[in-house]
Amino acid sequence: MVQENESTARIRVALVIESGKLKPVWFEEAGKLSRERIFIKEICYTWVHMDGAAKIISFSVWDGSNSYRLSLNTRDFTWKLGVVESSFR
């Protein structure tokens, strides 16, 4: 079973634009004193959808052990983090 939980934490994302494509490199929780950067090893999937007038670009990413969903709201340039939890029985 795979479950995704959306985090309410504010995050900062390092983003590279390469050949016209967005590529997240790492992310961390903003406002935390001891911030731990999570470096992205693989972008598994990218998709775009609309949320009202806002275009949302989402990235399914993997850090070598955990999967996450990073979503960029291109209207107000804010990020949301989804944490994907897997449990196989």
PDB file of N, CA, C and O in Angstrom:
ATOM      1  N   MET A   1       0.840  -1.161   0.000  1.00  0.00           N
ATOM      2  CA  MET A   1       0.000   0.000   0.000  1.00  0.00           C
ATOM      3  C   MET A   1       0.895   1.237   0.000  1.00  0.00           C
ATOM      4  O   MET A   1       1.903   1.274   0.705  1.00  0.00           O
ATOM      5  N   VAL A   2       0.530   2.249  -0.788  1.00  0.00           N
ATOM      6  CA  VAL A   2       1.276   3.493  -0.852  1.00  0.00           C
ATOM      7  C   VAL A   2       0.366   4.611  -0.390  1.00  0.00           C
ATOM      8  O   VAL A   2      -0.777   4.716  -0.835  1.00  0.00           O
ATOM      9  N   GLN A   3       0.875   5.450   0.506  1.00  0.00           N
ATOM     10  CA  GLN A   3       0.100   6.556   1.042  1.00  0.00           C
ATOM     11  C   GLN A   3       0.932   7.827   0.957  1.00  0.00           C
ATOM     12  O   GLN A   3       2.138   7.811   1.205  1.00  0.00           O
ATOM     13  N   GLU A   4       0.276   8.930   0.605  1.00  0.00           N
ATOM     14  CA  GLU A   4       0.983  10.205   0.542  1.00  0.00           C
ATOM     15  C   GLU A   4       0.372  11.170   1.536  1.00  0.00           C
ATOM     16  O   GLU A   4      -0.846  11.345   1.583  1.00  0.00           O
ATOM     17  N   ASN A   5       1.230  11.798   2.333  1.00  0.00           N
ATOM     18  CA  ASN A   5       0.806  12.797   3.303  1.00  0.00           C
ATOM     19  C   ASN A   5       1.371  14.137   2.886  1.00  0.00           C
ATOM     20  O   ASN A   5       2.559  14.248   2.583  1.00  0.00           O
ATOM     21  N   GLU A   6       0.521  15.163   2.868  1.00  0.00           N
ATOM     22  CA  GLU A   6       1.007  16.497   2.519  1.00  0.00           C
ATOM     23  C   GLU A   6       1.476  17.202   3.775  1.00  0.00           C
ATOM     24  O   GLU A   6       0.770  17.237   4.782  1.00  0.00           O
ATOM     25  N   SER A   7       2.651  17.752   3.710  1.00  0.00           N
ATOM     26  CA  SER A   7       3.236  18.470   4.833  1.00  0.00           C
ATOM     27  C   SER A   7       2.744  19.917   4.817  1.00  0.00           C
ATOM     28  O   SER A   7       2.520  20.494   3.752  1.00  0.00           O
ATOM     29  N   THR A   8       2.579  20.495   6.004  1.00  0.00           N
ATOM     30  CA  THR A   8       2.205  21.905   6.101  1.00  0.00           C
ATOM     31  C   THR A   8       3.438  22.785   6.295  1.00  0.00           C
ATOM     32  O   THR A   8       3.325  24.009   6.361  1.00  0.00           O
ATOM     33  N   ALA A   9       4.595  22.175   6.386  1.00  0.00           N
ATOM     34  CA  ALA A   9       5.841  22.922   6.590  1.00  0.00           C
ATOM     35  C   ALA A   9       6.172  23.746   5.346  1.00  0.00           C
ATOM     36  O   ALA A   9       5.934  23.320   4.216  1.00  0.00           O
ATOM     37  N   ARG A  10       6.724  24.931   5.580  1.00  0.00           N
ATOM     38  CA  ARG A  10       7.236  25.732   4.468  1.00  0.00           C
ATOM     39  C   ARG A  10       8.586  25.139   4.066  1.00  0.00           C
ATOM     40  O   ARG A  10       9.407  24.795   4.916  1.00  0.00           O
ATOM     41  N   ILE A  11       8.796  25.029   2.763  1.00  0.00           N
ATOM     42  CA  ILE A  11      10.065  24.465   2.302  1.00  0.00           C
ATOM     43  C   ILE A  11      10.766  25.428   1.356  1.00  0.00           C
ATOM     44  O   ILE A  11      10.144  26.265   0.701  1.00  0.00           O
ATOM     45  N   ARG A  12      12.081  25.277   1.312  1.00  0.00           N
ATOM     46  CA  ARG A  12      12.917  25.982   0.343  1.00  0.00           C
ATOM     47  C   ARG A  12      13.442  24.933  -0.619  1.00  0.00           C
ATOM     48  O   ARG A  12      13.815  23.833  -0.213  1.00  0.00           O
ATOM     49  N   VAL A  13      13.468  25.283  -1.902  1.00  0.00           N
ATOM     50  CA  VAL A  13      13.904  24.336  -2.923  1.00  0.00           C
ATOM     51  C   VAL A  13      14.965  24.994  -3.780  1.00  0.00           C
ATOM     52  O   VAL A  13      14.788  26.125  -4.234  1.00  0.00           O
ATOM     53  N   ALA A  14      16.069  24.291  -4.005  1.00  0.00           N
ATOM     54  CA  ALA A  14      17.080  24.742  -4.957  1.00  0.00           C
ATOM     55  C   ALA A  14      16.679  24.175  -6.315  1.00  0.00           C
ATOM     56  O   ALA A  14      16.472  22.972  -6.469  1.00  0.00           O
ATOM     57  N   LEU A  15      16.575  25.065  -7.286  1.00  0.00           N
ATOM     58  CA  LEU A  15      16.042  24.696  -8.588  1.00  0.00           C
ATOM     59  C   LEU A  15      17.012  25.148  -9.675  1.00  0.00           C
ATOM     60  O   LEU A  15      17.497  26.279  -9.651  1.00  0.00           O
ATOM     61  N   VAL A  16      17.288  24.269 -10.619  1.00  0.00           N
ATOM     62  CA  VAL A  16      18.144  24.588 -11.755  1.00  0.00           C
ATOM     63  C   VAL A  16      17.270  24.566 -13.000  1.00  0.00           C
ATOM     64  O   VAL A  16      16.413  23.696 -13.155  1.00  0.00           O
ATOM     65  N   ILE A  17      17.494  25.532 -13.884  1.00  0.00           N
ATOM     66  CA  ILE A  17      16.816  25.514 -15.181  1.00  0.00           C
ATOM     67  C   ILE A  17      17.859  25.075 -16.196  1.00  0.00           C
ATOM     68  O   ILE A  17      18.861  25.753 -16.422  1.00  0.00           O
ATOM     69  N   GLU A  18      17.594  23.914 -16.805  1.00  0.00           N
ATOM     70  CA  GLU A  18      18.558  23.318 -17.725  1.00  0.00           C
ATOM     71  C   GLU A  18      17.862  23.020 -19.043  1.00  0.00           C
ATOM     72  O   GLU A  18      16.922  22.226 -19.082  1.00  0.00           O
ATOM     73  N   SER A  19      18.309  23.641 -20.110  1.00  0.00           N
ATOM     74  CA  SER A  19      17.713  23.473 -21.439  1.00  0.00           C
ATOM     75  C   SER A  19      16.205  23.735 -21.416  1.00  0.00           C
ATOM     76  O   SER A  19      15.431  23.030 -22.064  1.00  0.00           O
ATOM     77  N   GLY A  20      15.806  24.753 -20.666  1.00  0.00           N
ATOM     78  CA  GLY A  20      14.390  25.129 -20.599  1.00  0.00           C
ATOM     79  C   GLY A  20      13.547  24.274 -19.679  1.00  0.00           C
ATOM     80  O   GLY A  20      12.333  24.468 -19.607  1.00  0.00           O
ATOM     81  N   LYS A  21      14.155  23.333 -18.973  1.00  0.00           N
ATOM     82  CA  LYS A  21      13.415  22.455 -18.063  1.00  0.00           C
ATOM     83  C   LYS A  21      13.809  22.738 -16.612  1.00  0.00           C
ATOM     84  O   LYS A  21      14.973  22.996 -16.306  1.00  0.00           O
ATOM     85  N   LEU A  22      12.803  22.684 -15.724  1.00  0.00           N
ATOM     86  CA  LEU A  22      13.041  22.879 -14.300  1.00  0.00           C
ATOM     87  C   LEU A  22      13.540  21.583 -13.684  1.00  0.00           C
ATOM     88  O   LEU A  22      13.026  20.504 -13.980  1.00  0.00           O
ATOM     89  N   LYS A  23      14.553  21.698 -12.818  1.00  0.00           N
ATOM     90  CA  LYS A  23      15.122  20.518 -12.179  1.00  0.00           C
ATOM     91  C   LYS A  23      15.402  20.834 -10.711  1.00  0.00           C
ATOM     92  O   LYS A  23      16.375  21.528 -10.414  1.00  0.00           O
ATOM     93  N   PRO A  24      14.564  20.337  -9.773  1.00  0.00           N
ATOM     94  CA  PRO A  24      14.869  20.536  -8.356  1.00  0.00           C
ATOM     95  C   PRO A  24      16.115  19.735  -7.974  1.00  0.00           C
ATOM     96  O   PRO A  24      16.290  18.595  -8.403  1.00  0.00           O
ATOM     97  N   VAL A  25      16.978  20.355  -7.156  1.00  0.00           N
ATOM     98  CA  VAL A  25      18.251  19.738  -6.781  1.00  0.00           C
ATOM     99  C   VAL A  25      18.226  19.272  -5.327  1.00  0.00           C
ATOM    100  O   VAL A  25      18.665  18.162  -5.023  1.00  0.00           O
ATOM    101  N   TRP A  26      17.712  20.118  -4.427  1.00  0.00           N
ATOM    102  CA  TRP A  26      17.570  19.763  -3.013  1.00  0.00           C
ATOM    103  C   TRP A  26      16.442  20.587  -2.423  1.00  0.00           C
ATOM    104  O   TRP A  26      16.017  21.583  -3.009  1.00  0.00           O
ATOM    105  N   PHE A  27      15.953  20.165  -1.247  1.00  0.00           N
ATOM    106  CA  PHE A  27      14.960  20.947  -0.524  1.00  0.00           C
ATOM    107  C   PHE A  27      15.202  20.797   0.967  1.00  0.00           C
ATOM    108  O   PHE A  27      15.838  19.845   1.420  1.00  0.00           O
ATOM    109  N   GLU A  28      14.678  21.761   1.724  1.00  0.00           N
ATOM    110  CA  GLU A  28      14.806  21.754   3.174  1.00  0.00           C
ATOM    111  C   GLU A  28      13.610  22.475   3.772  1.00  0.00           C
ATOM    112  O   GLU A  28      12.960  23.280   3.105  1.00  0.00           O
ATOM    113  N   GLU A  29      13.327  22.185   5.019  1.00  0.00           N
ATOM    114  CA  GLU A  29      12.241  22.860   5.707  1.00  0.00           C
ATOM    115  C   GLU A  29      12.701  24.259   6.100  1.00  0.00           C
ATOM    116  O   GLU A  29      13.719  24.409   6.776  1.00  0.00           O
ATOM    117  N   ALA A  30      11.966  25.273   5.686  1.00  0.00           N
ATOM    118  CA  ALA A  30      12.324  26.670   5.991  1.00  0.00           C
ATOM    119  C   ALA A  30      11.945  26.998   7.428  1.00  0.00           C
ATOM    120  O   ALA A  30      10.982  26.450   7.964  1.00  0.00           O
ATOM    121  N   GLY A  31      12.696  27.882   8.038  1.00  0.00           N
ATOM    122  CA  GLY A  31      12.372  28.343   9.377  1.00  0.00           C
ATOM    123  C   GLY A  31      12.825  27.427  10.503  1.00  0.00           C
ATOM    124  O   GLY A  31      12.627  27.754  11.673  1.00  0.00           O
ATOM    125  N   LYS A  32      13.418  26.307  10.185  1.00  0.00           N
ATOM    126  CA  LYS A  32      13.925  25.380  11.193  1.00  0.00           C
ATOM    127  C   LYS A  32      15.382  25.726  11.477  1.00  0.00           C
ATOM    128  O   LYS A  32      16.156  25.966  10.550  1.00  0.00           O
ATOM    129  N   LEU A  33      15.759  25.753  12.751  1.00  0.00           N
ATOM    130  CA  LEU A  33      17.135  26.110  13.090  1.00  0.00           C
ATOM    131  C   LEU A  33      18.144  25.108  12.545  1.00  0.00           C
ATOM    132  O   LEU A  33      19.173  25.495  11.990  1.00  0.00           O
ATOM    133  N   SER A  34      17.855  23.839  12.701  1.00  0.00           N
ATOM    134  CA  SER A  34      18.777  22.813  12.209  1.00  0.00           C
ATOM    135  C   SER A  34      18.195  22.208  10.937  1.00  0.00           C
ATOM    136  O   SER A  34      17.635  21.112  10.946  1.00  0.00           O
ATOM    137  N   ARG A  35      18.342  22.949   9.848  1.00  0.00           N
ATOM    138  CA  ARG A  35      17.785  22.500   8.573  1.00  0.00           C
ATOM    139  C   ARG A  35      18.626  21.371   7.998  1.00  0.00           C
ATOM    140  O   ARG A  35      19.855  21.432   7.973  1.00  0.00           O
ATOM    141  N   GLU A  36      17.944  20.364   7.548  1.00  0.00           N
ATOM    142  CA  GLU A  36      18.613  19.245   6.893  1.00  0.00           C
ATOM    143  C   GLU A  36      18.217  19.261   5.426  1.00  0.00           C
ATOM    144  O   GLU A  36      17.042  19.110   5.090  1.00  0.00           O
ATOM    145  N   ARG A  37      19.179  19.440   4.574  1.00  0.00           N
ATOM    146  CA  ARG A  37      18.908  19.431   3.132  1.00  0.00           C
ATOM    147  C   ARG A  37      18.731  17.997   2.659  1.00  0.00           C
ATOM    148  O   ARG A  37      19.497  17.100   3.013  1.00  0.00           O
ATOM    149  N   ILE A  38      17.716  17.814   1.861  1.00  0.00           N
ATOM    150  CA  ILE A  38      17.473  16.509   1.246  1.00  0.00           C
ATOM    151  C   ILE A  38      17.849  16.654  -0.222  1.00  0.00           C
ATOM    152  O   ILE A  38      17.210  17.390  -0.973  1.00  0.00           O
ATOM    153  N   PHE A  39      18.896  15.942  -0.614  1.00  0.00           N
ATOM    154  CA  PHE A  39      19.395  16.025  -1.979  1.00  0.00           C
ATOM    155  C   PHE A  39      18.656  15.014  -2.857  1.00  0.00           C
ATOM    156  O   PHE A  39      18.499  13.847  -2.498  1.00  0.00           O
ATOM    157  N   ILE A  40      18.213  15.488  -4.002  1.00  0.00           N
ATOM    158  CA  ILE A  40      17.419  14.674  -4.919  1.00  0.00           C
ATOM    159  C   ILE A  40      18.359  13.892  -5.827  1.00  0.00           C
ATOM    160  O   ILE A  40      19.192  14.471  -6.525  1.00  0.00           O
ATOM    161  N   LYS A  41      18.216  12.576  -5.807  1.00  0.00           N
ATOM    162  CA  LYS A  41      19.037  11.720  -6.667  1.00  0.00           C
ATOM    163  C   LYS A  41      18.358  11.455  -8.000  1.00  0.00           C
ATOM    164  O   LYS A  41      19.026  11.250  -9.014  1.00  0.00           O
ATOM    165  N   GLU A  42      17.009  11.457  -7.999  1.00  0.00           N
ATOM    166  CA  GLU A  42      16.293  11.135  -9.235  1.00  0.00           C
ATOM    167  C   GLU A  42      14.950  11.855  -9.273  1.00  0.00           C
ATOM    168  O   GLU A  42      14.219  11.891  -8.284  1.00  0.00           O
ATOM    169  N   ILE A  43      14.643  12.423 -10.429  1.00  0.00           N
ATOM    170  CA  ILE A  43      13.300  12.938 -10.694  1.00  0.00           C
ATOM    171  C   ILE A  43      12.580  11.825 -11.437  1.00  0.00           C
ATOM    172  O   ILE A  43      12.907  11.516 -12.583  1.00  0.00           O
ATOM    173  N   CYS A  44      11.597  11.225 -10.776  1.00  0.00           N
ATOM    174  CA  CYS A  44      10.924  10.053 -11.331  1.00  0.00           C
ATOM    175  C   CYS A  44       9.852  10.425 -12.351  1.00  0.00           C
ATOM    176  O   CYS A  44       9.664   9.731 -13.350  1.00  0.00           O
ATOM    177  N   TYR A  45       9.158  11.521 -12.090  1.00  0.00           N
ATOM    178  CA  TYR A  45       8.037  11.895 -12.945  1.00  0.00           C
ATOM    179  C   TYR A  45       7.732  13.365 -12.734  1.00  0.00           C
ATOM    180  O   TYR A  45       7.884  13.878 -11.625  1.00  0.00           O
ATOM    181  N   THR A  46       7.303  14.046 -13.783  1.00  0.00           N
ATOM    182  CA  THR A  46       6.909  15.453 -13.712  1.00  0.00           C
ATOM    183  C   THR A  46       5.558  15.601 -14.399  1.00  0.00           C
ATOM    184  O   THR A  46       5.327  15.011 -15.454  1.00  0.00           O
ATOM    185  N   TRP A  47       4.659  16.396 -13.797  1.00  0.00           N
ATOM    186  CA  TRP A  47       3.359  16.647 -14.418  1.00  0.00           C
ATOM    187  C   TRP A  47       2.881  18.049 -14.069  1.00  0.00           C
ATOM    188  O   TRP A  47       3.343  18.662 -13.106  1.00  0.00           O
ATOM    189  N   VAL A  48       1.944  18.541 -14.876  1.00  0.00           N
ATOM    190  CA  VAL A  48       1.399  19.886 -14.707  1.00  0.00           C
ATOM    191  C   VAL A  48      -0.114  19.784 -14.613  1.00  0.00           C
ATOM    192  O   VAL A  48      -0.739  19.006 -15.334  1.00  0.00           O
ATOM    193  N   HIS A  49      -0.703  20.579 -13.714  1.00  0.00           N
ATOM    194  CA  HIS A  49      -2.164  20.681 -13.659  1.00  0.00           C
ATOM    195  C   HIS A  49      -2.525  22.095 -13.210  1.00  0.00           C
ATOM    196  O   HIS A  49      -1.675  22.851 -12.740  1.00  0.00           O
ATOM    197  N   MET A  50      -3.776  22.426 -13.361  1.00  0.00           N
ATOM    198  CA  MET A  50      -4.262  23.748 -12.966  1.00  0.00           C
ATOM    199  C   MET A  50      -5.014  23.638 -11.650  1.00  0.00           C
ATOM    200  O   MET A  50      -5.727  22.666 -11.402  1.00  0.00           O
ATOM    201  N   ASP A  51      -4.841  24.655 -10.811  1.00  0.00           N
ATOM    202  CA  ASP A  51      -5.609  24.803  -9.570  1.00  0.00           C
ATOM    203  C   ASP A  51      -6.226  26.196  -9.644  1.00  0.00           C
ATOM    204  O   ASP A  51      -5.627  27.172  -9.193  1.00  0.00           O
ATOM    205  N   GLY A  52      -7.424  26.282 -10.216  1.00  0.00           N
ATOM    206  CA  GLY A  52      -8.017  27.577 -10.516  1.00  0.00           C
ATOM    207  C   GLY A  52      -7.188  28.250 -11.590  1.00  0.00           C
ATOM    208  O   GLY A  52      -6.976  27.679 -12.660  1.00  0.00           O
ATOM    209  N   ALA A  53      -6.712  29.466 -11.317  1.00  0.00           N
ATOM    210  CA  ALA A  53      -5.892  30.199 -12.275  1.00  0.00           C
ATOM    211  C   ALA A  53      -4.408  29.867 -12.135  1.00  0.00           C
ATOM    212  O   ALA A  53      -3.592  30.330 -12.931  1.00  0.00           O
ATOM    213  N   ALA A  54      -4.056  29.071 -11.131  1.00  0.00           N
ATOM    214  CA  ALA A  54      -2.647  28.768 -10.867  1.00  0.00           C
ATOM    215  C   ALA A  54      -2.217  27.489 -11.578  1.00  0.00           C
ATOM    216  O   ALA A  54      -2.891  26.462 -11.501  1.00  0.00           O
ATOM    217  N   LYS A  55      -1.096  27.570 -12.263  1.00  0.00           N
ATOM    218  CA  LYS A  55      -0.475  26.398 -12.877  1.00  0.00           C
ATOM    219  C   LYS A  55       0.424  25.752 -11.832  1.00  0.00           C
ATOM    220  O   LYS A  55       1.270  26.423 -11.242  1.00  0.00           O
ATOM    221  N   ILE A  56       0.250  24.461 -11.601  1.00  0.00           N
ATOM    222  CA  ILE A  56       1.038  23.716 -10.619  1.00  0.00           C
ATOM    223  C   ILE A  56       1.940  22.735 -11.367  1.00  0.00           C
ATOM    224  O   ILE A  56       1.469  21.929 -12.170  1.00  0.00           O
ATOM    225  N   ILE A  57       3.244  22.815 -11.092  1.00  0.00           N
ATOM    226  CA  ILE A  57       4.199  21.866 -11.664  1.00  0.00           C
ATOM    227  C   ILE A  57       4.636  20.958 -10.521  1.00  0.00           C
ATOM    228  O   ILE A  57       5.186  21.423  -9.522  1.00  0.00           O
ATOM    229  N   SER A  58       4.388  19.666 -10.675  1.00  0.00           N
ATOM    230  CA  SER A  58       4.726  18.704  -9.626  1.00  0.00           C
ATOM    231  C   SER A  58       5.842  17.782 -10.079  1.00  0.00           C
ATOM    232  O   SER A  58       5.940  17.415 -11.250  1.00  0.00           O
ATOM    233  N   PHE A  59       6.678  17.421  -9.119  1.00  0.00           N
ATOM    234  CA  PHE A  59       7.806  16.530  -9.353  1.00  0.00           C
ATOM    235  C   PHE A  59       7.732  15.380  -8.363  1.00  0.00           C
ATOM    236  O   PHE A  59       7.649  15.606  -7.156  1.00  0.00           O
ATOM    237  N   SER A  60       7.763  14.160  -8.857  1.00  0.00           N
ATOM    238  CA  SER A  60       7.923  12.991  -8.000  1.00  0.00           C
ATOM    239  C   SER A  60       9.423  12.748  -7.944  1.00  0.00           C
ATOM    240  O   SER A  60      10.054  12.497  -8.971  1.00  0.00           O
ATOM    241  N   VAL A  61      10.003  12.824  -6.733  1.00  0.00           N
ATOM    242  CA  VAL A  61      11.462  12.730  -6.599  1.00  0.00           C
ATOM    243  C   VAL A  61      11.839  11.655  -5.588  1.00  0.00           C
ATOM    244  O   VAL A  61      11.025  11.229  -4.769  1.00  0.00           O
ATOM    245  N   TRP A  62      13.091  11.231  -5.669  1.00  0.00           N
ATOM    246  CA  TRP A  62      13.626  10.175  -4.799  1.00  0.00           C
ATOM    247  C   TRP A  62      15.004  10.604  -4.315  1.00  0.00           C
ATOM    248  O   TRP A  62      15.814  11.099  -5.099  1.00  0.00           O
ATOM    249  N   ASP A  63      15.271  10.416  -3.023  1.00  0.00           N
ATOM    250  CA  ASP A  63      16.563  10.816  -2.451  1.00  0.00           C
ATOM    251  C   ASP A  63      17.506   9.635  -2.212  1.00  0.00           C
ATOM    252  O   ASP A  63      18.549   9.787  -1.576  1.00  0.00           O
ATOM    253  N   GLY A  64      17.143   8.483  -2.712  1.00  0.00           N
ATOM    254  CA  GLY A  64      17.961   7.286  -2.500  1.00  0.00           C
ATOM    255  C   GLY A  64      17.320   6.330  -1.525  1.00  0.00           C
ATOM    256  O   GLY A  64      17.639   5.141  -1.514  1.00  0.00           O
ATOM    257  N   SER A  65      16.400   6.848  -0.688  1.00  0.00           N
ATOM    258  CA  SER A  65      15.689   5.963   0.241  1.00  0.00           C
ATOM    259  C   SER A  65      14.223   6.348   0.417  1.00  0.00           C
ATOM    260  O   SER A  65      13.408   5.488   0.751  1.00  0.00           O
ATOM    261  N   ASN A  66      13.864   7.606   0.205  1.00  0.00           N
ATOM    262  CA  ASN A  66      12.483   8.048   0.373  1.00  0.00           C
ATOM    263  C   ASN A  66      11.987   8.759  -0.880  1.00  0.00           C
ATOM    264  O   ASN A  66      12.771   9.337  -1.634  1.00  0.00           O
ATOM    265  N   SER A  67      10.672   8.708  -1.090  1.00  0.00           N
ATOM    266  CA  SER A  67      10.047   9.387  -2.218  1.00  0.00           C
ATOM    267  C   SER A  67       9.251  10.583  -1.714  1.00  0.00           C
ATOM    268  O   SER A  67       8.658  10.545  -0.636  1.00  0.00           O
ATOM    269  N   TYR A  68       9.251  11.644  -2.516  1.00  0.00           N
ATOM    270  CA  TYR A  68       8.560  12.878  -2.159  1.00  0.00           C
ATOM    271  C   TYR A  68       7.856  13.437  -3.392  1.00  0.00           C
ATOM    272  O   TYR A  68       8.183  13.086  -4.525  1.00  0.00           O
ATOM    273  N   ARG A  69       6.883  14.313  -3.148  1.00  0.00           N
ATOM    274  CA  ARG A  69       6.267  15.087  -4.221  1.00  0.00           C
ATOM    275  C   ARG A  69       6.496  16.558  -3.901  1.00  0.00           C
ATOM    276  O   ARG A  69       6.090  17.048  -2.847  1.00  0.00           O
ATOM    277  N   LEU A  70       7.148  17.250  -4.816  1.00  0.00           N
ATOM    278  CA  LEU A  70       7.357  18.692  -4.694  1.00  0.00           C
ATOM    279  C   LEU A  70       6.448  19.364  -5.714  1.00  0.00           C
ATOM    280  O   LEU A  70       6.471  19.011  -6.893  1.00  0.00           O
ATOM    281  N   SER A  71       5.647  20.330  -5.269  1.00  0.00           N
ATOM    282  CA  SER A  71       4.721  21.010  -6.169  1.00  0.00           C
ATOM    283  C   SER A  71       4.957  22.510  -6.117  1.00  0.00           C
ATOM    284  O   SER A  71       4.923  23.123  -5.050  1.00  0.00           O
ATOM    285  N   LEU A  72       5.198  23.091  -7.289  1.00  0.00           N
ATOM    286  CA  LEU A  72       5.451  24.525  -7.414  1.00  0.00           C
ATOM    287  C   LEU A  72       4.214  25.210  -7.969  1.00  0.00           C
ATOM    288  O   LEU A  72       3.747  24.883  -9.059  1.00  0.00           O
ATOM    289  N   ASN A  73       3.684  26.174  -7.202  1.00  0.00           N
ATOM    290  CA  ASN A  73       2.583  27.009  -7.667  1.00  0.00           C
ATOM    291  C   ASN A  73       3.227  28.173  -8.429  1.00  0.00           C
ATOM    292  O   ASN A  73       3.892  29.014  -7.824  1.00  0.00           O
ATOM    293  N   THR A  74       3.032  28.224  -9.752  1.00  0.00           N
ATOM    294  CA  THR A  74       3.709  29.229 -10.564  1.00  0.00           C
ATOM    295  C   THR A  74       3.037  30.593 -10.504  1.00  0.00           C
ATOM    296  O   THR A  74       3.561  31.563 -11.052  1.00  0.00           O
ATOM    297  N   ARG A  75       1.898  30.680  -9.855  1.00  0.00           N
ATOM    298  CA  ARG A  75       1.236  31.982  -9.697  1.00  0.00           C
ATOM    299  C   ARG A  75       1.854  32.779  -8.546  1.00  0.00           C
ATOM    300  O   ARG A  75       2.131  33.970  -8.686  1.00  0.00           O
ATOM    301  N   ASP A  76       2.067  32.110  -7.403  1.00  0.00           N
ATOM    302  CA  ASP A  76       2.646  32.818  -6.255  1.00  0.00           C
ATOM    303  C   ASP A  76       4.030  32.289  -5.871  1.00  0.00           C
ATOM    304  O   ASP A  76       4.596  32.711  -4.862  1.00  0.00           O
ATOM    305  N   PHE A  77       4.574  31.374  -6.663  1.00  0.00           N
ATOM    306  CA  PHE A  77       5.905  30.797  -6.471  1.00  0.00           C
ATOM    307  C   PHE A  77       6.110  30.253  -5.062  1.00  0.00           C
ATOM    308  O   PHE A  77       7.095  30.566  -4.394  1.00  0.00           O
ATOM    309  N   THR A  78       5.159  29.435  -4.627  1.00  0.00           N
ATOM    310  CA  THR A  78       5.283  28.719  -3.359  1.00  0.00           C
ATOM    311  C   THR A  78       5.383  27.233  -3.649  1.00  0.00           C
ATOM    312  O   THR A  78       4.915  26.749  -4.679  1.00  0.00           O
ATOM    313  N   TRP A  79       6.001  26.521  -2.720  1.00  0.00           N
ATOM    314  CA  TRP A  79       6.196  25.079  -2.846  1.00  0.00           C
ATOM    315  C   TRP A  79       5.366  24.349  -1.800  1.00  0.00           C
ATOM    316  O   TRP A  79       5.145  24.857  -0.701  1.00  0.00           O
ATOM    317  N   LYS A  80       4.907  23.145  -2.156  1.00  0.00           N
ATOM    318  CA  LYS A  80       4.277  22.228  -1.206  1.00  0.00           C
ATOM    319  C   LYS A  80       5.034  20.911  -1.274  1.00  0.00           C
ATOM    320  O   LYS A  80       5.564  20.523  -2.315  1.00  0.00           O
ATOM    321  N   LEU A  81       5.067  20.236  -0.127  1.00  0.00           N
ATOM    322  CA  LEU A  81       5.784  18.972  -0.017  1.00  0.00           C
ATOM    323  C   LEU A  81       4.814  17.862   0.329  1.00  0.00           C
ATOM    324  O   LEU A  81       4.031  17.982   1.270  1.00  0.00           O
ATOM    325  N   GLY A  82       4.866  16.798  -0.421  1.00  0.00           N
ATOM    326  CA  GLY A  82       4.132  15.579  -0.103  1.00  0.00           C
ATOM    327  C   GLY A  82       5.138  14.482   0.185  1.00  0.00           C
ATOM    328  O   GLY A  82       6.097  14.304  -0.566  1.00  0.00           O
ATOM    329  N   VAL A  83       4.930  13.746   1.263  1.00  0.00           N
ATOM    330  CA  VAL A  83       5.830  12.655   1.629  1.00  0.00           C
ATOM    331  C   VAL A  83       5.111  11.355   1.304  1.00  0.00           C
ATOM    332  O   VAL A  83       3.993  11.129   1.766  1.00  0.00           O
ATOM    333  N   VAL A  84       5.739  10.514   0.522  1.00  0.00           N
ATOM    334  CA  VAL A  84       5.151   9.249   0.109  1.00  0.00           C
ATOM    335  C   VAL A  84       5.646   8.154   1.023  1.00  0.00           C
ATOM    336  O   VAL A  84       6.852   7.944   1.153  1.00  0.00           O
ATOM    337  N   GLU A  85       4.721   7.452   1.659  1.00  0.00           N
ATOM    338  CA  GLU A  85       5.075   6.349   2.543  1.00  0.00           C
ATOM    339  C   GLU A  85       4.601   5.055   1.918  1.00  0.00           C
ATOM    340  O   GLU A  85       3.462   4.953   1.462  1.00  0.00           O
ATOM    341  N   SER A  86       5.479   4.069   1.897  1.00  0.00           N
ATOM    342  CA  SER A  86       5.137   2.758   1.351  1.00  0.00           C
ATOM    343  C   SER A  86       5.145   1.709   2.458  1.00  0.00           C
ATOM    344  O   SER A  86       6.018   1.700   3.325  1.00  0.00           O
ATOM    345  N   SER A  87       4.175   0.848   2.408  1.00  0.00           N
ATOM    346  CA  SER A  87       4.179  -0.295   3.323  1.00  0.00           C
ATOM    347  C   SER A  87       3.698  -1.503   2.540  1.00  0.00           C
ATOM    348  O   SER A  87       2.580  -1.518   2.025  1.00  0.00           O
ATOM    349  N   PHE A  88       4.533  -2.497   2.456  1.00  0.00           N
ATOM    350  CA  PHE A  88       4.191  -3.710   1.712  1.00  0.00           C
ATOM    351  C   PHE A  88       4.014  -4.842   2.702  1.00  0.00           C
ATOM    352  O   PHE A  88       4.846  -5.061   3.582  1.00  0.00           O
ATOM    353  N   ARG A  89       2.909  -5.557   2.539  1.00  0.00           N
ATOM    354  CA  ARG A  89       2.617  -6.655   3.454  1.00  0.00           C
ATOM    355  C   ARG A  89       2.665  -7.972   2.741  1.00  0.00           C
ATOM    356  O   ARG A  89       2.443  -9.015   3.356  1.00  0.00           O
TER     357      ARG A  89
END
